[in-house]
């Protein structure tokens, strides 16, 4: 089967398929955007216990032509999906029991490839995403807000290009292995000094 549908509006989301990642909210946002973007396609990569719920959601909303669940794929196929995508979204959120994300590394991966990024408010997304500059941080439970921010990026090539460029600059400035390694060493030194 083909790796991803090539459309003018490819959205990518990657992660373990669990409720807190918010893939179900991304599917519902995709449904809201179909009329404005008939060629929209959301590619979801990963595996996990919430997959049956996503399959059910896609089926009851007749979104089989607009959302593909890829499961686990090779690094080569994932790289292809990144290169074919105009936007990366991980609509993560905190669950009622407090289960949440740190800062998903997929934000850095997407930003480092010059793709605008949308993430949720309930975790460390602001570590990588500069709201309004490299992408948007949204209340992922608010499907209207999520779909509005997706629409804003997909309908404005100039904004998308700028966010992608700013994302690369942010990663090169703050998130290279050297920068992170130096911060880690500095933190360990401070702990040992006490």
N, C-alpha and C positions, 0 to 999 in steps of 0.2 A: 504494500500500500504506500501511497505517497506520504512524504513526511509532513507536509503542511499544505493547506490550500494556499496557493499564491493569489492574493487579492490586493486591492489597493489599501486595505485597512486590516493588517494582521496584528493581533494582540497576542502576546505571549505571557504565560504564567507558569511558574515552575516551583515545585515543592512537594513535600509529603502530603498526601491527600487526607487531611484531617480537618475537622470543622473550623478550628481557629485560623486556618489559612484563608478562609473566606472565598473559596472558589465558587461556592453556591451564589454568593452575592455578585461575583463577576459574570456568572451565567445569566442572572436576572438583569444585570446592567446591559449585557449584550442584547438581550431580548428588546429592551427599550430603545436600542440604537439601530435596529434592523431597518426601520423605515427611513431614517436619515442616511444610513450607510448600507445599502443593499448588498454590497460586496464585503461587508465586515466578516472577519473570521477570528475566533478566539481559539488558540492552541494551548491546552493544559497538559503539562508534562509532570509525571510523578505517579506514585502508587501509594495506596494506604487504605485504611478501613472505611473512609467516607466515600469511596468510589461509587458504590451502589446508589447512594443518595444523589450524586452528580448525574449518573446515568438516568435515574428516574426524572430528575429535574429537566434534563435535556429532552427527554421523550415527551413529557406532559406539556412542554412548552413548544414542541415542534421545532427544535433548534438543531436538529441533526446536520443541517447544511451550514450551520453557523458556528458550531462548537465541536472541536475534536479532542477527545481524551486519548492521549498517546501512551499512557502508562510509562514504564521505564524505557528509555531509549539510549543509544550510544552517544558518547561525547561528540562524535562527528555529526550525527543527526541533530543534536541539540544546538551545535554551533550553526548549522544551516537554518534552524528555526530562528535563532537570534538574528542572523543576517537578513532574514526575510521579514522581520517584524518592524513595525513603525512605533510600537508602544509596548512597555512591559508593565503589567499590573499584578500586584499581590495584595489583595483586599483583606489583609489580615486584621484580626481584632482580638480583644480580650474576652474570654468566655466568662460566664457568671461565677465559675469556680476559681477564677483568677488565672487560668491557663492562658498564656500569651507568648509572643515572640520576643527575642532580643532584637537584634538588627539582622534580618535575613541577608546572607551573603549574596543572594541573587540580585539584590538592589545594586551592589557594587559591580557584579558581572554585567548587568544590563547597562548601567551608566558608563562603565569602562568601554563599552562598545558603541557609545554615542546614541543610546536609545532613551527617550524620555521615560520616567518611572513614576508610577502611582502606587502609594502604600497607605496603610492604615494609621490612625492616630494613636492607637492603644499600645504602642511599643516603641522600639528604638529606631524607627524609620528616619527620624530627623538627623541621625548620625551620618546618613549618606544622602538623603533627599533634602535639598534646599527648596522649601515650598515656594512654588511660583517661579523658580529659577531653573532647577534641574528636573522638575516634575511637580507633582502635587501630593500632599498628605491629606487624606480625607477620612471622614467618618464612614467606614466601609459598610456599616449597617444601613446607611442612608443610600438606597439604590438611586434615588434622584441625584444626589450629590456626586456619587461615583460615576454615574452615566454622564452627567454634565461635564465633569473634568475630562473624561475620556473623549467626549465630543469636542471639547475645547481644543485638545491636542490634535485629534484626527482631522479637524476642519481648518487648521491653521498651520500650513507647512513652515512658515517663517518661525512661529513659536516652537514647533517640534524640532526644527533644526537648531535653534538657539539653545533649547533645553538639552539636546543631545551634546552639543559642543560644551556647554557649561558642566554637564555631567562628567565628561572626560577630564576637564580641568580640575574638578573637585576630586576625582579619584586620583589623579596624578599628584595633586597637592597633599591630600590627607590620608590616602588609603593604599599606598604602595607597600610591598613587604618591608622595605627599608624603613619607611615612616612608622609603620605599626611595630616593627621590631625595636626601633629606638624608644617608642613610647612604653613598650613592655619592659625593656631593660631599665628605663627610668623609674617605672612603677616598682619593680623588684628592688632596685637600689634604695628607694625611699622606705620600703618595708623593712629591709635589712638594716637600714640606718637607725630605725627605732629600736 
